[in-house]
Amino acid sequence: METAHDVLIALARRYSFADVAALAGQGAGGLDTEQVAHVQQLCAFGQRLMDLDAEDFGELNAAFEANTEHAVADRVHGDRIPEHLRERALACRMPQAPREVHRGALGSMRPAYRLLLEVLDARFRRGETNAVVAVVHIVSEYGPLLVWERVFGHAADPVRMPAAVGGDGSAWGDFEDRECPHTKPEKSAARRSLTVAHENNAGWRAYLDRQHSNTAQALSVCATTCHRRCSVYTRLDAHRAEQVSHGCRLADTLTDSAVVRLRHSAPVGHGFGVPSRRELLEAWSRTRASLAKQEPAIATDDGFPLPGFTTLVATLAGHPMPQDTLLADTAIALTKALTP
């Protein structure tokens, strides 16, 4: 690399969006003001993808309150992210109001999981093992929603949940039903999933932040360990019932696995340690062996950095799940924007 421009291109290809935004803002690369503003917009967007900061994926002005350098972008009005990138990101975003037309990840978790796979791949190649474990944890936490989407036609969208789990014979969210094995947090989330669509925006966002993952776990209990099946499960035909039971057992195995337990040793936990690549792969190998006992295809090498992981996600979804190219396409747009 002989020039500042070469360095910026190399950083863009490594998804080092924050570094590119800062260096371009300091004059590296010989860009004019409008070009720097566009570069910083793309960098803000790309970094949000890497950070899985999905609530802001839909922002027309990606640089607004971004965690990347955006001073030049703030001075140039009217610049925005290319619409084809923004639309793809919106498919991975949770709607921030109950009646938003674009249902995003509540309509389907599949685009979000394809992005999760791309981010996991990128983080692994960058040696960011702690971030890899965090992504695996997200995959496990919302895995039951990906599974139940196969029968609901949505990812437990509260707007449509009453029709999906309510009605005669349902114990969903019923605190008076002592035979239902849901915990109090799961029952609270289950009940709220039936009513939160009628709350204000603040209540809606609070549910998504604090309880939607509990709804996912409640659905997993319905599909796996419930000893007294109510109509949430019994309304399914035999084939679909087996689909959700098998998928949720896999999701539960991942949740309780060696690789997810690594997160408890991370700096945000109590061990103040970051796993090495060797430790990560060893933990995944043990996890993969447990998963393969339930789904033998996971033992087949699929070419992913965590071998068999894309096969696991595809099994949960009941559909092929190649990783997305949204990060890669953002980097391509950034390299073009870096040309003086």
C-alpha positions as CSV (number, residue, x, y, z in Angstrom):
1,M,0.0,0.0,0.0
2,E,1.6,3.2,-1.2
3,T,-0.9,5.9,-0.6
4,A,-3.5,7.0,1.9
5,H,-6.2,6.0,-0.7
6,D,-4.8,2.5,-0.7
7,V,-5.0,2.3,3.1
8,L,-8.6,3.5,3.0
9,I,-9.6,0.9,0.4
10,A,-7.9,-1.9,2.5
11,L,-9.7,-0.8,5.6
12,A,-13.0,-0.6,3.8
13,R,-12.6,-4.2,2.6
14,R,-11.9,-5.3,6.2
15,Y,-15.1,-3.6,7.2
16,S,-13.2,-1.2,9.4
17,F,-15.9,1.4,8.9
18,A,-15.1,3.6,12.0
19,D,-11.4,3.9,10.9
20,V,-12.4,4.9,7.4
21,A,-14.8,7.5,8.6
22,A,-12.3,9.1,11.0
23,L,-9.4,9.1,8.5
24,A,-11.5,10.5,5.6
25,G,-12.7,13.2,8.0
26,Q,-9.1,14.2,8.7
27,G,-8.4,14.6,5.0
28,A,-6.9,11.2,4.0
29,G,-7.6,10.2,0.5
30,G,-8.0,13.7,-1.1
31,L,-11.8,13.7,-1.0
32,D,-13.9,16.9,-1.2
33,T,-16.5,17.7,1.4
34,E,-19.4,16.1,-0.3
35,Q,-17.4,12.9,-0.9
36,V,-16.3,12.8,2.7
37,A,-19.9,13.2,3.8
38,H,-21.0,10.3,1.6
39,V,-18.2,8.2,2.9
40,Q,-19.1,8.9,6.5
41,Q,-22.8,8.1,5.8
42,L,-21.8,4.7,4.4
43,C,-19.4,4.1,7.3
44,A,-22.1,4.8,9.8
45,F,-24.5,2.4,8.0
46,G,-21.8,-0.3,7.7
47,Q,-20.8,0.0,11.4
48,R,-24.4,-0.3,12.5
49,L,-24.7,-3.5,10.5
50,M,-21.5,-4.8,12.2
51,D,-22.8,-3.8,15.6
52,L,-26.3,-5.2,14.8
53,D,-27.7,-1.8,15.8
54,A,-30.9,-2.7,14.1
55,E,-33.3,-0.1,15.5
56,D,-31.5,2.5,13.4
57,F,-31.3,0.6,10.2
58,G,-34.1,2.5,8.7
59,E,-32.6,6.0,9.2
60,L,-32.4,8.0,6.0
61,N,-29.5,9.9,7.6
62,A,-27.4,7.1,8.9
63,A,-24.8,9.4,10.3
64,F,-27.2,11.0,12.7
65,E,-26.0,10.2,16.3
66,A,-23.7,7.5,14.8
67,N,-20.9,6.0,16.8
68,T,-18.5,6.6,13.9
69,E,-17.1,10.0,13.0
70,H,-19.8,12.1,11.3
71,A,-18.9,15.7,11.6
72,V,-18.5,16.3,7.9
73,A,-21.7,14.4,7.1
74,D,-23.6,16.6,9.6
75,R,-22.6,19.7,7.6
76,V,-23.9,18.3,4.2
77,H,-27.6,18.2,3.9
78,G,-29.5,15.7,1.7
79,D,-27.0,13.0,1.5
80,R,-28.3,9.5,2.3
81,I,-27.7,5.8,2.1
82,P,-28.5,4.2,-1.3
83,E,-32.1,3.0,-1.1
84,H,-31.3,-0.6,-2.2
85,L,-29.0,-1.0,0.8
86,R,-31.5,0.7,3.2
87,E,-34.4,-1.5,2.1
88,R,-32.4,-4.7,2.7
89,A,-31.4,-3.5,6.1
90,L,-35.1,-2.6,6.9
91,A,-35.9,-6.3,6.5
92,C,-33.7,-7.0,9.5
93,R,-35.1,-4.3,11.7
94,M,-37.8,-4.5,14.4
95,P,-40.5,-2.0,13.7
96,Q,-40.3,0.8,16.3
97,A,-44.1,1.4,16.4
98,P,-46.9,-1.2,16.6
99,R,-48.6,-0.2,13.4
100,E,-45.6,0.4,11.1
101,V,-46.4,-1.0,7.7
102,H,-42.9,-2.5,7.2
103,R,-42.9,-5.4,9.7
104,G,-39.2,-6.3,9.2
105,A,-37.9,-9.0,11.5
106,L,-41.4,-9.5,13.1
107,G,-42.7,-10.4,9.6
108,S,-39.8,-12.8,9.1
109,M,-36.6,-13.5,11.0
110,R,-34.9,-15.0,8.0
111,P,-33.3,-11.8,6.6
112,A,-32.0,-11.0,10.1
113,Y,-30.5,-14.4,10.5
114,R,-28.8,-14.2,7.1
115,L,-27.3,-10.9,8.3
116,L,-26.3,-12.6,11.6
117,L,-24.4,-15.2,9.6
118,E,-22.6,-12.6,7.5
119,V,-21.6,-10.6,10.7
120,L,-20.5,-13.8,12.4
121,D,-18.3,-14.7,9.4
122,A,-16.8,-11.1,9.3
123,R,-16.2,-11.0,13.0
124,F,-14.4,-14.4,12.9
125,R,-12.2,-13.4,10.1
126,R,-11.3,-10.2,12.0
127,G,-10.4,-12.3,15.0
128,E,-13.1,-10.7,17.2
129,T,-14.0,-13.9,19.0
130,N,-16.0,-12.1,21.8
131,A,-18.3,-10.6,19.1
132,V,-18.7,-14.0,17.5
133,V,-19.9,-15.5,20.8
134,A,-22.3,-12.6,21.1
135,V,-23.8,-13.3,17.7
136,V,-24.1,-17.0,18.5
137,H,-26.0,-16.1,21.7
138,I,-28.4,-13.9,19.7
139,V,-29.0,-16.8,17.3
140,S,-29.8,-19.1,20.2
141,E,-32.0,-16.6,22.0
142,Y,-34.3,-15.9,19.0
143,G,-34.0,-19.4,17.5
144,P,-37.5,-20.5,18.6
145,L,-39.0,-17.6,16.7
146,L,-37.2,-18.7,13.5
147,V,-38.7,-22.2,14.1
148,W,-42.2,-21.1,14.9
149,E,-42.2,-18.8,11.9
150,R,-42.6,-21.9,9.8
151,V,-46.1,-22.4,11.2
152,F,-47.2,-18.9,12.2
153,G,-46.1,-17.2,8.9
154,H,-44.5,-14.5,11.1
155,A,-41.9,-14.2,13.9
156,A,-44.4,-13.8,16.8
157,D,-45.5,-10.4,15.6
158,P,-47.8,-9.1,18.4
159,V,-50.2,-7.7,15.9
160,R,-50.9,-11.3,14.7
161,M,-50.2,-13.2,17.9
162,P,-53.8,-13.4,19.2
163,A,-54.9,-15.3,16.1
164,A,-51.8,-17.5,16.3
165,V,-51.9,-18.6,19.9
166,G,-55.2,-17.4,21.4
167,G,-58.7,-18.9,21.3
168,D,-60.4,-21.8,23.0
169,G,-58.2,-24.2,24.9
170,S,-55.2,-21.9,25.0
171,A,-53.2,-21.3,28.2
172,W,-51.0,-18.7,26.6
173,G,-50.3,-15.9,29.1
174,D,-52.9,-17.3,31.6
175,F,-51.5,-16.7,35.1
176,E,-54.4,-18.6,36.6
177,D,-53.5,-21.8,34.8
178,R,-51.2,-23.6,37.2
179,E,-50.6,-26.5,34.9
180,C,-48.9,-24.3,32.3
181,P,-45.1,-24.7,32.9
182,H,-44.2,-21.2,31.8
183,T,-42.2,-19.2,34.3
184,K,-43.6,-15.9,35.5
185,P,-41.4,-13.9,33.1
186,E,-42.5,-16.1,30.3
187,K,-46.2,-15.8,31.2
188,S,-45.8,-12.0,31.5
189,A,-44.2,-11.8,28.0
190,A,-46.8,-14.2,26.6
191,R,-49.7,-12.1,27.9
192,R,-48.1,-8.9,26.8
193,S,-47.6,-10.2,23.3
194,L,-51.4,-10.4,23.0
195,T,-52.0,-6.8,24.0
196,V,-48.9,-4.7,23.3
197,A,-50.0,-3.9,19.7
198,H,-52.6,-1.6,21.3
199,E,-50.0,0.3,23.5
200,N,-48.1,3.5,22.7
201,N,-44.7,3.5,20.9
202,A,-42.8,3.6,24.2
203,G,-44.6,0.5,25.5
204,W,-44.1,-1.3,22.2
205,R,-40.4,-0.7,22.3
206,A,-40.1,-1.7,25.9
207,Y,-41.7,-5.0,25.1
208,L,-39.3,-5.7,22.2
209,D,-36.3,-4.7,24.3
210,R,-37.2,-6.7,27.4
211,Q,-39.8,-9.3,26.7
212,H,-39.7,-10.5,23.1
213,S,-36.9,-13.0,23.9
214,N,-39.0,-14.3,26.7
215,T,-41.8,-14.9,24.2
216,A,-39.4,-16.9,22.2
217,Q,-38.5,-19.0,25.2
218,A,-42.2,-19.5,26.0
219,L,-42.8,-20.8,22.6
220,S,-39.8,-23.2,23.0
221,V,-41.4,-24.5,26.2
222,C,-44.7,-25.1,24.3
223,A,-42.9,-27.1,21.7
224,T,-40.6,-29.2,23.9
225,T,-41.1,-29.6,27.7
226,C,-44.7,-28.8,28.2
227,H,-46.4,-31.7,30.1
228,R,-49.9,-30.5,29.4
229,R,-50.3,-29.4,25.9
230,C,-52.8,-26.6,25.3
231,S,-54.2,-25.5,21.9
232,V,-51.0,-23.4,21.1
233,Y,-49.5,-26.8,20.2
234,T,-52.4,-29.1,19.7
235,R,-53.8,-26.9,16.9
236,L,-50.8,-28.0,14.8
237,D,-51.0,-31.1,12.6
238,A,-48.5,-33.9,13.4
239,H,-46.0,-32.8,10.8
240,R,-45.9,-29.2,11.9
241,A,-45.8,-30.2,15.6
242,E,-42.8,-32.3,15.0
243,Q,-41.1,-29.5,13.0
244,V,-41.4,-27.0,15.9
245,S,-40.5,-29.6,18.5
246,H,-37.4,-30.7,16.6
247,G,-36.3,-27.1,15.9
248,C,-36.8,-25.9,19.4
249,R,-34.9,-28.8,20.9
250,L,-32.0,-27.7,18.6
251,A,-32.3,-24.1,19.7
252,D,-32.4,-25.2,23.4
253,T,-29.3,-27.3,22.9
254,L,-27.5,-24.3,21.4
255,T,-28.7,-22.1,24.3
256,D,-27.2,-24.5,26.9
257,S,-24.1,-25.2,24.9
258,A,-20.4,-24.8,25.6
259,V,-20.0,-22.0,22.9
260,V,-22.8,-19.9,24.4
261,R,-21.3,-20.4,27.9
262,L,-18.2,-18.7,26.7
263,R,-20.1,-15.4,26.9
264,H,-20.1,-15.7,30.7
265,S,-16.3,-15.5,30.6
266,A,-16.3,-12.4,28.5
267,P,-15.4,-8.9,29.7
268,V,-19.1,-8.0,30.1
269,G,-19.5,-11.1,32.3
270,H,-17.5,-12.1,35.5
271,G,-14.4,-13.8,34.1
272,F,-12.8,-10.8,32.4
273,G,-11.5,-13.1,29.6
274,V,-11.9,-13.2,25.9
275,P,-11.8,-16.7,24.2
276,S,-9.0,-17.4,21.8
277,R,-9.8,-18.7,18.4
278,R,-8.7,-22.2,19.5
279,E,-11.0,-22.0,22.6
280,L,-13.9,-20.8,20.5
281,L,-13.5,-23.6,17.9
282,E,-13.1,-26.2,20.7
283,A,-16.3,-25.0,22.4
284,W,-18.1,-25.0,19.0
285,S,-16.8,-28.6,18.3
286,R,-18.4,-29.8,21.5
287,T,-21.6,-27.9,20.8
288,R,-21.7,-29.2,17.2
289,A,-21.3,-32.8,18.4
290,S,-24.4,-32.4,20.7
291,L,-26.4,-30.8,17.9
292,A,-25.4,-33.5,15.4
293,K,-26.9,-36.2,17.6
294,Q,-30.3,-34.5,16.9
295,E,-29.6,-33.4,13.4
296,P,-26.8,-35.4,11.7
297,A,-26.4,-33.0,8.8
298,I,-24.8,-30.5,11.2
299,A,-21.8,-32.8,11.3
300,T,-21.2,-32.1,7.6
301,D,-18.7,-29.4,6.7
302,D,-20.6,-26.5,5.1
303,G,-17.6,-24.2,4.6
304,F,-18.6,-21.8,7.4
305,P,-15.9,-20.6,10.0
306,L,-17.9,-22.5,12.6
307,P,-18.5,-25.7,10.5
308,G,-22.1,-26.8,10.4
309,F,-23.5,-23.5,11.8
310,T,-25.2,-22.5,8.6
311,T,-26.7,-26.0,8.4
312,L,-28.0,-25.5,11.9
313,V,-29.7,-22.2,11.0
314,A,-31.2,-23.6,7.9
315,T,-32.6,-26.5,9.9
316,L,-34.2,-24.0,12.3
317,A,-35.7,-22.1,9.4
318,G,-36.7,-25.1,7.4
319,H,-35.2,-23.2,4.4
320,P,-31.8,-22.7,2.8
321,M,-30.1,-19.8,4.7
322,P,-27.0,-18.6,2.8
323,Q,-25.3,-15.7,4.6
324,D,-26.3,-12.2,3.3
325,T,-24.0,-10.0,1.3
326,L,-25.2,-6.7,2.8
327,L,-21.9,-6.0,4.6
328,A,-19.9,-6.9,1.5
329,D,-22.2,-4.7,-0.8
330,T,-21.8,-1.8,1.6
331,A,-18.1,-2.2,1.5
332,I,-18.2,-2.2,-2.3
333,A,-20.3,1.0,-2.3
334,L,-17.7,2.5,0.1
335,T,-14.7,1.7,-2.0
336,K,-16.4,3.4,-4.9
337,A,-17.2,6.4,-2.8
338,L,-13.5,6.6,-1.8
339,T,-12.4,7.2,-5.3
340,P,-11.5,10.9,-5.6
